[in-house]
């Protein structure tokens, strides 16, 4: 795949899917029923985005649900979470409920802490 740009930075894009012929129910039972796409920053070799689509029912997140994690470089020092989103169906109290959520993270503060190991 060709590199893709996110926020002005080049990223390599990788995909991960279960092997052909995999048992979807077994994957779901083990919490592995995802088709995933990863964006990795070329310069820093850090995850920029992780997108996962659920491909089998039987997990907390149901089939065809999509989960996305975005990361940003803060003060040119560290890659930290910037956004989490979810859209699909979720299993809750034995029922499947349509759900959509988004969380954004901002205003990170830098502080110093002293630690003592004894």
URSULMO-V873908 format. One line per field, one symbol per residue. ss: DSSP state (H for helix, E for strand, - for the rest). psi: psi as a letter, one per 30 degrees, with the letter a starting at -180 (. if undefined). burial: I if it has 16 or more other C-alpha atoms within 10 Angstrom, else O. Layout:
ss = ???
psi = ???
burial = ???
This chain:
ss = ---EEE--EEEEEEEE-------HHHHHH----EEEEEEEE-----EEEEEEEE------E----EEEEEEEEE---EEEEEEEEEEEEEEE--EEEEEEEEEE--------------
psi = kkkkkkhgkkkkkllkllkkgkjeeeeeegggikklkkkkkeefhkkekkkkkkgklfleklkglkkkkkklkkhgekjlkekklkkbkkkkhglkkklklkkkklhkkklkkklkk.
burial = OOOOOOOOOIIIIOOOOOOOOOOIIOIIOOOIIIIIIIIIIIOOOIIIIIIIIIIIIIIOIIIIIIIIIIIIOOOOOOIIIIIIOIIIIIIOOOOOOOOOOOOOOOOOOOOOOOOOOO
